Amino acid sequence: MTATHAPVVSLVGAGPGDPELLTVRALRRIEAADVVLADDLVDPRVLALVKGRLLRVGKRGGCISTDQRFIHELMIREARAGHRVVRLKGGDPFVFGRGGEEVDALREAGLEVEVVSGLTSGIAGPAAVGIPVTDRRASPGVILVTGHPGEGRAEPDWAALARTGLTLVIYMGVARAADITARLLAAGLRAELPAAVVSAAHTARQRHAVTTLAGLPDCIAREGLASPALLVIGEVAAHAAALQQWPEVMGDGREVMAG
């Protein structure tokens, strides 16, 4: 293919699932792309919008994943061939999406990079079940933190996070819920502090449960809540308690009931 435009790679956030939550710019980039490199967490309904070549380069904790360096090399090769390249990620590229690493690699290769933000699940997931991550009546702010720092990475300072008094939204924390809960309780958080789990937000598989911090590990096991999921710890989690039948409108107009 002969290049007719400057090599540009777009890092596009696909949001938490429902295609109706895509930004207008994200939709335009997806539809115009010659090549789309998509993560595992991108909803199939969003992938159905791809008109160009779709390459699945998934990265999931505990599973066989595509090497990050290979993803960099693939994006660079496709862009240098003159293709319009979209790197499509669930949520937002810059929120636990390795977007920073990919921008650095592309810029070092002399390529232009565009970042198209998407709704991160840490905000949209709780909202799907009626939880406001910030509410001045309950908490002055929110902290987004990973429960899976990765091999060789430092563990979050759970004691310091507990002392902030802020809402904690924990990504990739379901598998480590017992350990995280024990650390937060040891740091002084109340056993009866409201907590919630939101699984597969804004998809047909969406489920959630509301419990207490002390009861969080047992709740996850009892309800069979699995990744991708978020833990929400703080007074705001109680807002979901009366919304067990919160309606979620799917991309095709159907309504499903979350809960």
MOHU-V325392 format. One record per helix or strand of 2 or more residues. SS is the DSSP state (@ for helix, = for strand). FROM is the first residue (numbers start at 0). TO is the last residue. Records with the same first field share a line. If there is no record, write none. Layout:
# MOHU-V325392
SS = FROM-TO ; FROM-TO
This chain:
# MOHU-V325392
= = 7-12 ; 34-37 ; 52-55 ; 84-88 ; 111-115 ; 141-145 ; 166-170 ; 193-198 ; 206-211 ; 228-232 ; 245-248 ; 254-257
@ = 18-20 ; 23-31 ; 43-46 ; 67-79 ; 98-107 ; 120-127 ; 157-162 ; 176-185 ; 215-222 ; 234-239
